[in-house]
Each structure stands twice: as C-alpha cells, then as structure tokens.
Amino acid sequence: MKKEILLAHWPKITVKRHQQLLGFFSSLDSAWRATSADFEKMGWKDELVTNFLDWKDNVDEEKIKKILEQEKISCILKDNENYPELLKEIYDAPFCLFTRGKLDNEGFTLAVVGPRKFSSYGKQITEEIVSELAGQGIVIASGLALGIDSIAHNATLQAGGKTVAILGSGINDRHIYPARHRGLANDIVKKGGAVISEYPPGALPSKFTFPRRNRIVAGISLGTLVIEAAEGSGALITAQSALDNNREVFAVPQNITSPNSAGVNMLIKNGAHPVTCAQDVIDALDLKDIKNFISNREIVPDSPTEAKLLEFLSREPIHVDQLVKNSSLDSPSVNATLTMMEMKGKVRNMGGMMYVLSR
C-alpha cells in the first residue's frame, strides 16, 4: 500500500502536514524511517511527533486493506489521472480521495448547495433547475446533507443524470452521514455517480470537517449555485471557496422577507450571477453545446463483447488478465476485442498488457 493512502488514515493528518513531510523529507518512505529528532528539526511539536510515531508503529495495514476492499472504496491520489483536474487547482487540494463509484474527470460539474431548513420555494426551484441541468449532461455535486443537498441529488437521479456526493465523514456504509441517506448514497453509486471524501473509512463528522468538505464541493466544480442561504449559512462557505478559487457563483433571487434570503441576495449584490432558470447557468458557463460534447465523447460498443469489457475499462490501467477474470470471457476473445477496440481508438495499450479508455 502506498504511504499516502496509509498516511490519510492518521487522525491528525492535514494537507499542510502532508506538505511539510514532503517538503522536509525526500519521500514519505523516508519520513516513515525518520526518528523523533528528525521531526523536531522539521518543527513539529513533541506531542504531535509522539502521536505520529505511535500511530505509525501500530497501524494495521492489512486491516486497512481489508476494509477498503470490503467497502469497495478506491483511493485516488493527487498524481493519479483520475483525480479531478479542477480540484487539483485549489491551493489546499486533498492529497488522497476516498471514492465509491465513478468520478467523471472529463465532464462538467456544478455544485448545488443550500440549507437544511428549506422553503417550499427552494425545493421547487432546486428540482426544476437541477433536473434540467442534469438532463443536459451536467454533473451535480453536493454534500449529501439534509435539505437542499439531498433534493439536488435526488432530482439529478430522477432526471437520469450523474451526481457526486462529497462527505465530511468516512464513506464506508456504516459511517455515511447523515445515516438516513445511506440509501441515497448507494443509489448515487449504482447510477453512475460517486461518493467521495478526504476522510478514511470510520471517520466521524465534526464541526471542523464540514467546512473542509465544502471547499471540495466548490473545488470540484466549474461553479456553485446557491439556492437559499441565511446569514452565516454553510452554503455561503462553499460560495466563498468558489470565489477564492476563481470559480463562478450563482444565486437564486429570494423574497427579502424570507429567512433564507439574506445570504443569496447579498451574493447577488456582490456580483454573483442571478439565476431564474437552468439556461442562465448554461449561458454563463458557455455550455451551449454540452450535449453534443458528451455525445461525441461517449464510447459506444459495437458488439456484446465490447459492451462487457467497457464495464471494467476506465482511465485507470487494468491488465488483460484482470479483464478476463472480471468479464468471465475467454482470453482469446478479450485479446481480439481489445485489438479491434485499439484500432477504433476506443482503448490504448499502455504497455505490459495494461489497457485504458482512450477518452
């Protein structure tokens, strides 16, 4: 197991501490072999050094592997081609993402956020706008929270679209938060979306993890649409994260007497795009030809064998033997089909019998 994946399980790890380790030591392997004196030279306090060394000496790597396998959780490191390109651009991007499902690294993603306590107007507008955006092929990102978040996820699924849920907790089934949305999380994965977090399986949410989660919601997206927000709302934290990283911010105008109006109306006064329909978002992001783009990059199977292999092919290299095992097809058929798919430009041979999708 790579040290970055292991390190992501240390309860006291942060993006800053990960950067400090890489900046001081030549690699995480070197950091693993370092003494307490080495860490003190780096500037860590004695208590933190002791905590890390004790954790490192007692961490059960085999148990971690087993949990990740059982929960079908993948770990995407920042240098992996499947890591979201937009998220790489933020200054404190997570060095490891725990993922269930499939992240679309080539699509267009919009964050949709709002309060837990929403109005009937907020619900109606969310369903109307999100359904149309999802129908156009835009991926909807949100935080799986009660309220507007879950409405946005459900509206996307009902429209046949893909959605990504970003959590401030572990994404293993037992620790999905809130617990009542475990079924929704599973539906998101089953229907082609993903549930992601920078926190490892078993991690509990806290008042610190939610604001950190919000920067990922904004960072993974081209822009953030705020449906409703009172003053001090968590949705405004997400909007601020979007602004901090030069992303677009959209807001739905509100009745000034509404308790959820202050935040969004303030955003509009400060330059956010006012949104009254889905087309406003599409125009502002210049996504008029999004349907043609998505249609053109889809890989359509030309045979049942191709269709079966496409279930297991991605932008992550996979060995031909693993494809044979996963697809339950015979080796000659798999090899012959891969050769034809490569000639058609559908897959690429990375060498060593490792294959990836070409787009």
Secondary structure, 3 states (H helix, E strand, C coil): CCHHHHHCCCCCCCHHHHHHHHHHCCCHHHHHHCCHHHHHHHCCCHHHHHHHHHHHHHCCHHHHHHHHHHCCCEEEECCCCCCCHHHHCCCCCCCEEEEEECCCCCCCEEEEECCCCCCHHHHHHHHHHHHHHHHCCCEEEECCCCCHHHHHHHHHHHCCCCEEEECCCCCCHHHCCCHHHHHHHHHHHHCCCEEEECCCCCCCCCCCHHHHHHHHHHHCCCEEEECCCCCCCHHHHHHHHHHHCCCEEEECCCCCCCCCCHHHHHHHHCCCEECCCHHHHHHHCCCCCHHHHHHHHCCCCCCHHHHHHHCCCCCCCEEHHHHHHHHCCCHHHHHHHHHHHHHCCCEEEEECCEEEECC
